[in-house]
Structures are given as structure tokens and as C-alpha cells.
Amino acid sequence: MGRVLNGVRRIIDETGCTVIFVHHCGWNEKDRMRGHSSFSAAMDTRIGVTRDSGHPAWKVRGQREGADTEFHRYELRVIDLPDLECSSCVVMPIDNSPARKITRQPRTDNQKICLNVAKDLIAKCGTPVTVDNLIDESTKFVNADARHRRQRCSEAVEALIKSGFIDVDDSGFISIRT
């Protein structure tokens, strides 16, 4: 399971895509997800699908950077695609209220610290901020022993750039992507 999850994490990190696993749960809603415990622990978001008043419904049942939600009922509508000579389906919400939007967050505490430092530096400085400036300032706040602080900051900033939270222009100056 570890190799599978590491491979999926690499795909996510290198492409920025979302990977969705479809997995089965226990006999009832209160049962935990079946299978190896590392599978559930590696998920950023877990969505349970069940029935509510005869309709399929989904509910966030565990999210690393947010709260669980109530059930949201939906129906599947078949649509014909004559040009492709096939059909597909569309998920149509039945609930009147849309699901609450969850803002994407950095993955680790060090990434969160570095992103906050970047925002502060950009807001306070009258001059452009470089990646090196950000790393230097972030070393004051990350949770690591003194000899590893710069390395942890470099890794966190690199991950923020790779995942699109921070942009770096041709001159090496950073900006925060909103």
C-alpha cells in the first residue's frame, strides 16, 4: 500500500492533478473505511456516498484542511452525445443550497508558515521579494532544529511554487497567486 500511495503522491506533485479513489466502506455509515489504515490516513478528503430519502447523497466525512459537511442530495441525469454516438451522465444537485467552498491550503505546517511570511514580506516591503529573501525570513519561524531550518524552508517554498501558491518571475521575484 505504501508504494501505491507514494506513486499517487508523485503523480499529484508532478502534475497538479486530483486523484480520486473509489473505495468501499463497512456495513453501515458509522463503520470506518475498509482496508489498510494508511489508505485513509493518506487522503486529503474523504467523501461518503449513500442514500437520503431515496436519492443518492454525498457528505465530506474527513478533510485535512476543513470541516465535515451535511449530506447533499443529487440525481444523475443521462445526456445523449449524438456526435460521439454515446451517452454520459451529469450530477445535478437536489439541494437548494450549494456546498460550501473550501479554500485550498498548503499541505504542511512549514508551507503554511512560509506562505504567511511571503504575504507579510510582500505587504511590508517596498521592494520586490526574492525566493532567497523568503527562505531567509522563514527560517526564523519554522519548527526545525537550527542546522535544518534553511533546508526545511527551501523544501517548503519549493513545494509552494510547485503547487501554484507562489509564482516566481524571470528575475527571481515572487508573487502570491490568488
N, C-alpha and C positions, 0 to 999 in steps of 0.2 A: 504494500500500500504506500509505503514511503517513497518508492521510486515513481509510482504513478503520480502522486501529489507533487513531488519535485518537478516532474516533467510538465505537469499542468501549470505550475507556478512559473516555470521558464517560458512557456508559451505566452502566458499573460504578461510577464515582464517584457518580453521581446516584441510583442505585437500590440499591447494595449487593449486586447480584446477581452470579452467576457466569456467565461466558460461556464456552462450550465450542466450540472449532473442531474439526471432524473434517478431518484432512489426511492426505495420503499420504506415505510415506517412499520411500527408494530401493529398490533391488532386494533388499537383504538387511538384516539387523538392524544391521549396522555402518555402513550408509550414513547420511548426515545427512538431515534432513528436506528435502524438495524445495521449491523456490520461493525467494522473496526472503528474504535473510538477516535483514531487520528483523522478519519474522514470528516467527521462532524467538527472536530477542532480546527481543521484547516479551512473551513468555509467562512467567507466574509458575511454571507447572508444565507439563511435557510428559509425557504418558503414552503409552508404546508398547504396541500390542496385537498379539499374534502367536499362534502355536500352540505348546503344550508338551504332549508325549505325547498328541497328538490333541485336546486341549482348548484352547479359547481362553484366553489368559493376558494379564494386564496387568502393566506394570512402570513405575515412575516413572523416566524417563530424563533428567531435568533439572528441578531445582526451585530456585527462587531462595532459599528460606529453609529448605532441608532437604536430606537426602541421597537418592540414588537407592535403590530398593528391589530386592529379588529379584522374580522372577515370581510372580504369584498366579493360579492357575488358577481358572476359573469355568465354569459352564454356564448357558445361557439356558433357562429353563422357561416354556413358554407357559401363560398362565392365561386362562380364559374369563371374560368380563364379560357375563353374560346380560342384566343390566338395561340395558346400553348396546348390546347386540347386536353385540359385537365381542370381540376378544381382545387381549392385550398380552403382554409378556414380563417376567420378573424375572431379575436376575442373582443366581445362587446360587454362593457360593464353594465350591470343592472343597477348598482347603487347610484344614488343621485350625487353623492359627494365623491370627488376624485381622491385617490390615495395621496397621502401627504408626501411631498417630495423630500427625499433625503439628500442632503448636500454631501458630495464626495469628500472624503477626508484622507489625509496621509495615513499610511499604514502603521508606522511605528512612532513611539514617543519622540525619538530623536528627529524624525522627519517633521513632526509637529513643531518641535522646538525650532528647528532650522527655518521652517516656513514662517513662523511668527517673528523670528529675528529678521528675516528678509523683509517682511511687511514693515516692521519698525524702522529698519535702515532706510528703506525707500521713502518712507513718510518723513523721516527726520533729516536725512542728508540732502544737501543742496547739490551734491554731485552724484553722478551715476555710481551704482554699486556693482562691484565685480564678484565673481564666484569666490575668489580668494578672500575678499573683504567679508563675505558672508560666512565662509568657513572660519576665519579668524574670530569673528564676533560670536559665532555659535559655540565655539569651544568653551566659552565662559559658562554655558548653561546646560550642556549635555551631561547625561548621567553615565560617566565612564571614568576609569582611573586616568590620571594625568598623562601617562605615556600613550594612551589610546584615544584621547579626546579628538585630536585632529583627524585621525583615521575614521572614527565613527561619524564625525561631521561631514567629511568628504563622501563617505558612503551614503549618508542621508541626503545630502544635496544632490548627488548623482542620481539617486532614486527619484527625488522630486523633479529633476529635469526629465528623466526618462518617462515618468508617468504624467508629465504635462502640467505640473503645478507651477513650475518656473520655466521661463524661456530665457535663452541666452542668445544675444545678438552676435554679429560677426566680430565686434570689438571686445566681446567677453563680458558685457554688461548684462545684468539680469533684469527681468521684469516678472511680475506675478500675473499669471493667467487667471482671468476671472470667468 
